[in-house]
Amino acid sequence: MRRRSIFPVITAATLALFAAAAHADQLADIKKRGEIVFGVLGIDEPNSFIDAKTREFIGYEVDLARAVAQKIGVKPVFKQVAVAARIPELQQGHVDVLAASLTHNKERESQVDFGLTHLVTGQKVLVKTSSGIKSVADLAGKKALTVKGGTQGPNLLKAAPTADVVTFESTQQAFQALQQGKGVAYVNDEASLLADYAKLGPKAKDYVILPQNLSVEPLAFGIKKGEVAIKTVVDETLRELEKSGEAEKLFIKWYGPDSKLKFPKRDFKIESDKVDS
Protein backbone atom coordinates (compact mmCIF):
# COMPACT_ATOMS: atom_id res chain seq x y z
CA MET A 1 0.00 0.00 0.00
CA ARG A 2 1.31 3.51 -0.92
CA ARG A 3 1.92 5.69 2.05
CA ARG A 4 0.67 9.20 1.76
CA SER A 5 3.24 11.92 2.49
CA ILE A 6 2.56 13.90 5.64
CA PHE A 7 4.19 16.96 4.03
CA PRO A 8 2.02 19.34 1.98
CA VAL A 9 2.70 19.72 -1.70
CA ILE A 10 4.48 23.03 -2.24
CA THR A 11 3.36 24.60 -5.49
CA ALA A 12 4.98 27.39 -7.48
CA ALA A 13 2.22 29.72 -6.30
CA THR A 14 2.99 28.86 -2.68
CA LEU A 15 6.67 29.55 -3.21
CA ALA A 16 5.83 32.90 -4.76
CA LEU A 17 3.77 33.81 -1.70
CA PHE A 18 6.63 32.82 0.60
CA ALA A 19 9.03 34.94 -1.46
CA ALA A 20 6.72 37.94 -1.33
CA ALA A 21 6.36 37.59 2.42
CA ALA A 22 10.13 37.34 2.88
CA HIS A 23 10.80 40.33 0.65
CA ALA A 24 11.82 43.28 2.78
CA ASP A 25 10.29 46.62 1.88
CA GLN A 26 13.12 48.79 0.57
CA LEU A 27 11.57 52.03 1.78
CA ALA A 28 11.33 50.62 5.32
CA ASP A 29 15.01 49.65 5.14
CA ILE A 30 15.95 53.16 3.98
CA LYS A 31 14.05 54.75 6.86
CA LYS A 32 15.65 52.36 9.31
CA ARG A 33 19.21 53.16 8.27
CA GLY A 34 18.45 56.87 7.90
CA GLU A 35 19.85 57.37 4.42
CA ILE A 36 19.02 56.76 0.77
CA VAL A 37 21.77 56.02 -1.76
CA PHE A 38 21.37 57.55 -5.21
CA GLY A 39 23.47 56.36 -8.12
CA VAL A 40 24.66 59.36 -10.15
CA LEU A 41 26.96 59.76 -13.14
CA GLY A 42 28.82 62.65 -11.56
CA ILE A 43 30.32 63.78 -14.88
CA ASP A 44 27.13 64.72 -16.70
CA GLU A 45 26.68 68.46 -16.32
CA PRO A 46 24.12 69.81 -15.53
CA ASN A 47 22.34 66.67 -14.26
CA SER A 48 25.05 65.51 -11.86
CA PHE A 49 28.63 66.71 -11.62
CA ILE A 50 31.21 67.67 -9.01
CA ASP A 51 31.38 71.24 -7.70
CA ALA A 52 34.97 72.41 -8.19
CA LYS A 53 34.91 74.31 -4.87
CA THR A 54 33.11 71.95 -2.49
CA ARG A 55 33.97 68.66 -4.28
CA GLU A 56 30.36 67.61 -3.70
CA PHE A 57 27.85 66.38 -6.28
CA ILE A 58 25.51 69.06 -7.62
CA GLY A 59 23.08 69.37 -10.51
CA TYR A 60 19.48 69.13 -11.64
CA GLU A 61 19.00 65.44 -10.81
CA VAL A 62 20.94 65.87 -7.56
CA ASP A 63 18.49 68.58 -6.46
CA LEU A 64 15.53 66.35 -7.36
CA ALA A 65 17.11 63.48 -5.43
CA ARG A 66 17.61 65.70 -2.38
CA ALA A 67 13.91 66.55 -2.50
CA VAL A 68 13.04 62.83 -2.46
CA ALA A 69 15.32 62.26 0.54
CA GLN A 70 13.77 65.22 2.35
CA LYS A 71 10.26 63.85 1.79
CA ILE A 72 11.28 60.48 3.24
CA GLY A 73 13.12 62.20 6.09
CA VAL A 74 16.54 60.66 5.51
CA LYS A 75 20.02 61.75 4.45
CA PRO A 76 20.82 61.63 0.71
CA VAL A 77 24.03 59.82 -0.21
CA PHE A 78 25.42 59.96 -3.74
CA LYS A 79 27.44 57.17 -5.32
CA GLN A 80 29.10 57.64 -8.68
CA VAL A 81 28.30 54.95 -11.25
CA ALA A 82 29.35 54.36 -14.84
CA VAL A 83 26.74 54.50 -17.59
CA ALA A 84 27.05 50.80 -18.41
CA ALA A 85 26.93 49.85 -14.71
CA ARG A 86 23.84 51.86 -13.77
CA ILE A 87 21.21 49.13 -13.96
CA PRO A 88 23.43 46.34 -12.50
CA GLU A 89 24.30 48.61 -9.55
CA LEU A 90 20.58 49.09 -8.90
CA GLN A 91 19.65 45.43 -9.36
CA GLN A 92 22.44 44.29 -7.03
CA GLY A 93 21.35 46.70 -4.31
CA HIS A 94 24.48 48.86 -4.36
CA VAL A 95 22.25 51.92 -4.83
CA ASP A 96 18.61 52.50 -3.90
CA VAL A 97 17.60 54.76 -6.79
CA LEU A 98 19.28 55.82 -10.03
CA ALA A 99 19.46 59.57 -10.64
CA ALA A 100 21.85 59.02 -13.51
CA SER A 101 20.51 60.50 -16.77
CA LEU A 102 18.65 57.24 -17.37
CA THR A 103 16.52 57.12 -20.50
CA HIS A 104 13.13 55.48 -19.94
CA ASN A 105 12.28 53.15 -22.80
CA LYS A 106 10.15 50.03 -23.25
CA GLU A 107 13.17 47.76 -23.46
CA ARG A 108 14.45 48.79 -20.03
CA GLU A 109 11.04 48.34 -18.38
CA SER A 110 11.81 44.62 -18.09
CA GLN A 111 14.87 45.48 -15.99
CA VAL A 112 13.84 48.41 -13.80
CA ASP A 113 10.84 50.51 -12.84
CA PHE A 114 10.82 54.24 -13.59
CA GLY A 115 9.65 57.36 -11.83
CA LEU A 116 7.85 60.18 -13.61
CA THR A 117 9.75 61.67 -16.54
CA HIS A 118 11.63 64.65 -15.11
CA LEU A 119 13.47 65.76 -18.25
CA VAL A 120 12.86 65.43 -21.96
CA THR A 121 15.87 65.93 -24.19
CA GLY A 122 17.15 64.81 -27.58
CA GLN A 123 20.39 63.31 -28.81
CA LYS A 124 22.68 65.16 -31.17
CA VAL A 125 26.04 64.90 -32.88
CA LEU A 126 29.06 67.19 -32.56
CA VAL A 127 31.63 67.19 -35.36
CA LYS A 128 34.73 69.14 -36.30
CA THR A 129 33.97 71.79 -38.91
CA SER A 130 36.95 70.60 -40.93
CA SER A 131 35.35 67.14 -41.32
CA GLY A 132 32.93 68.49 -43.93
CA ILE A 133 30.08 66.54 -42.31
CA LYS A 134 26.80 68.40 -42.70
CA SER A 135 24.24 65.77 -41.67
CA VAL A 136 23.93 62.52 -39.74
CA ALA A 137 23.73 60.65 -43.06
CA ASP A 138 27.28 61.81 -43.81
CA LEU A 139 28.52 59.60 -40.94
CA ALA A 140 28.10 56.49 -43.08
CA GLY A 141 31.32 54.46 -42.79
CA LYS A 142 32.89 57.01 -40.43
CA LYS A 143 33.97 56.67 -36.81
CA ALA A 144 31.56 58.11 -34.21
CA LEU A 145 32.42 58.25 -30.50
CA THR A 146 30.03 57.87 -27.58
CA VAL A 147 29.55 56.28 -24.15
CA LYS A 148 29.23 52.55 -23.49
CA GLY A 149 25.87 51.28 -22.25
CA GLY A 150 23.78 54.27 -23.32
CA THR A 151 21.14 54.66 -26.01
CA GLN A 152 23.33 57.02 -28.08
CA GLY A 153 25.12 54.38 -30.13
CA PRO A 154 22.02 52.34 -31.05
CA ASN A 155 20.11 55.51 -31.97
CA LEU A 156 22.92 56.70 -34.22
CA LEU A 157 22.94 53.34 -36.01
CA LYS A 158 19.22 53.67 -36.70
CA ALA A 159 19.95 56.92 -38.54
CA ALA A 160 23.30 55.91 -40.06
CA PRO A 161 23.47 52.08 -40.11
CA THR A 162 27.01 51.89 -41.46
CA ALA A 163 28.57 54.33 -39.00
CA ASP A 164 31.49 52.88 -37.02
CA VAL A 165 30.45 53.42 -33.38
CA VAL A 166 33.30 53.38 -30.85
CA THR A 167 32.33 53.44 -27.16
CA PHE A 168 34.12 54.66 -24.03
CA GLU A 169 33.50 54.19 -20.31
CA SER A 170 32.38 57.81 -19.93
CA THR A 171 31.05 60.59 -22.13
CA GLN A 172 34.04 62.73 -21.17
CA GLN A 173 36.45 60.13 -22.51
CA ALA A 174 34.50 60.07 -25.78
CA PHE A 175 34.47 63.88 -25.94
CA GLN A 176 38.22 64.01 -25.34
CA ALA A 177 38.77 61.38 -28.03
CA LEU A 178 36.95 63.61 -30.54
CA GLN A 179 39.30 66.47 -29.71
CA GLN A 180 42.26 64.11 -30.13
CA GLY A 181 41.11 63.17 -33.62
CA LYS A 182 40.20 59.56 -32.78
CA GLY A 183 36.86 59.94 -34.56
CA VAL A 184 34.93 62.47 -36.60
CA ALA A 185 31.81 62.71 -34.43
CA TYR A 186 30.73 62.72 -30.78
CA VAL A 187 27.19 61.62 -29.85
CA ASN A 188 25.42 62.51 -26.61
CA ASP A 189 22.17 63.76 -25.11
CA GLU A 190 21.59 67.30 -26.32
CA ALA A 191 21.84 68.96 -22.89
CA SER A 192 25.10 67.24 -22.01
CA LEU A 193 26.48 67.83 -25.48
CA LEU A 194 25.75 71.55 -25.20
CA ALA A 195 27.55 71.62 -21.84
CA ASP A 196 30.56 69.92 -23.43
CA TYR A 197 30.45 72.31 -26.38
CA ALA A 198 30.59 75.23 -23.93
CA LYS A 199 33.76 73.76 -22.39
CA LEU A 200 35.58 74.18 -25.71
CA GLY A 201 35.78 77.94 -25.17
CA PRO A 202 37.48 79.71 -28.11
CA LYS A 203 37.98 76.33 -29.83
CA ALA A 204 34.19 76.00 -30.22
CA LYS A 205 34.50 77.78 -33.58
CA ASP A 206 36.21 74.63 -34.89
CA TYR A 207 33.17 72.45 -34.11
CA VAL A 208 29.52 72.34 -35.13
CA ILE A 209 26.43 70.60 -33.71
CA LEU A 210 24.44 68.88 -36.43
CA PRO A 211 20.80 70.08 -36.47
CA GLN A 212 19.16 66.64 -36.64
CA ASN A 213 17.83 65.04 -33.44
CA LEU A 214 18.59 61.32 -33.31
CA SER A 215 15.80 60.68 -30.82
CA VAL A 216 13.67 62.06 -28.03
CA GLU A 217 14.96 60.94 -24.64
CA PRO A 218 12.66 60.96 -21.57
CA LEU A 219 14.87 60.78 -18.47
CA ALA A 220 13.58 59.34 -15.20
CA PHE A 221 14.75 57.93 -11.88
CA GLY A 222 15.45 54.19 -12.01
CA ILE A 223 13.84 52.09 -9.28
CA LYS A 224 14.36 48.41 -8.48
CA LYS A 225 11.64 46.21 -9.96
CA GLY A 226 8.63 45.76 -7.69
CA GLU A 227 9.60 48.42 -5.13
CA VAL A 228 6.19 50.08 -5.20
CA ALA A 229 6.71 52.14 -2.03
CA ILE A 230 9.88 53.74 -3.39
CA LYS A 231 8.23 54.56 -6.71
CA THR A 232 5.26 56.07 -4.90
CA VAL A 233 7.39 58.43 -2.81
CA VAL A 234 9.54 59.40 -5.81
CA ASP A 235 6.47 60.19 -7.93
CA GLU A 236 4.73 62.06 -5.09
CA THR A 237 7.82 64.21 -4.57
CA LEU A 238 8.05 65.08 -8.26
CA ARG A 239 4.33 65.88 -8.50
CA GLU A 240 4.62 68.20 -5.50
CA LEU A 241 7.63 69.96 -7.05
CA GLU A 242 5.67 70.42 -10.29
CA LYS A 243 2.56 71.72 -8.53
CA SER A 244 4.49 74.18 -6.35
CA GLY A 245 6.50 75.58 -9.26
CA GLU A 246 9.77 74.36 -7.75
CA ALA A 247 10.35 71.97 -10.65
CA GLU A 248 10.23 74.90 -13.06
CA LYS A 249 12.70 76.83 -10.88
CA LEU A 250 15.14 73.91 -10.80
CA PHE A 251 14.97 73.56 -14.57
CA ILE A 252 15.65 77.30 -15.04
CA LYS A 253 18.51 77.09 -12.52
CA TRP A 254 20.35 74.37 -14.41
CA TYR A 255 19.07 74.68 -17.98
CA GLY A 256 17.54 78.14 -18.35
CA PRO A 257 18.61 81.35 -20.13
CA ASP A 258 21.15 82.28 -17.44
CA SER A 259 22.76 78.83 -17.31
CA LYS A 260 25.57 77.52 -19.49
CA LEU A 261 23.02 75.75 -21.69
CA LYS A 262 20.70 78.75 -22.14
CA PHE A 263 17.51 76.84 -22.94
CA PRO A 264 14.86 79.53 -23.54
CA LYS A 265 12.09 77.62 -21.72
CA ARG A 266 10.92 74.27 -20.41
CA ASP A 267 8.63 72.58 -22.92
CA PHE A 268 7.48 69.65 -20.77
CA LYS A 269 5.82 69.00 -17.41
CA ILE A 270 6.57 66.35 -14.82
CA GLU A 271 3.34 64.37 -14.97
CA SER A 272 3.71 60.94 -16.61
CA ASP A 273 5.70 57.72 -16.43
CA LYS A 274 4.52 56.47 -19.82
CA VAL A 275 6.71 56.29 -22.93
CA ASP A 276 5.94 55.45 -26.55
CA SER A 277 8.91 53.24 -27.35
CORMO-V319511 format. One record per pair of residues at least 24 apart in sequence whose ideal C-beta (glycine too) atoms are under 6 Angstrom apart, sorted by sequence separation. I is the first residue (numbers start at 1). J is the second residue. If there is no record, write none. Layout:
# CORMO-V319511
i->{I;I}
j->{J;J}
This chain:
# CORMO-V319511
i->{87;136;139;147;87;38;147;146;189;242;123;145;156;123;145;238;36;145;65;152;36;40;42;61;145;35;144;34;35;36;37;38;39;143;143;144;145;146;35;37;39;142;144;30;139;103;39;131;47;64;159;39;44;127;218;37;127;156;37;38;39;40;41;155;36;40;41;125;126;155;38;39;125;198;83;84;84;195;83;123;124;83;126;194;121;122;121;124;121;136;136;129;128;129;126;126;124;125;82;122;123;123;122;121;120;119;117;117;115;114;115;112;113;113;103;104;104;101;113;115;116;102;115;118;99;116;97;98;97;43;43;90;90;44;120;45;118;116;116;114;72;68;71;68;67;104;106;67;63;60;26;27;27;25;26;46}
j->{111;160;163;171;112;65;174;174;217;270;152;174;187;155;177;270;69;178;99;187;74;78;80;99;183;74;183;74;75;76;77;78;79;183;184;185;186;187;77;79;81;184;187;74;185;151;89;184;101;118;214;95;101;184;275;95;185;214;96;97;98;99;100;214;96;100;101;185;186;215;99;100;187;260;147;148;149;260;149;189;190;150;193;261;189;190;190;193;191;210;212;206;207;208;207;209;209;210;169;213;214;215;216;217;218;219;218;220;220;220;221;222;223;225;217;218;220;219;231;234;235;222;235;238;221;238;221;222;223;170;172;222;224;192;268;195;270;270;273;273;233;234;237;237;237;275;277;241;250;254;227;229;230;229;230;254}
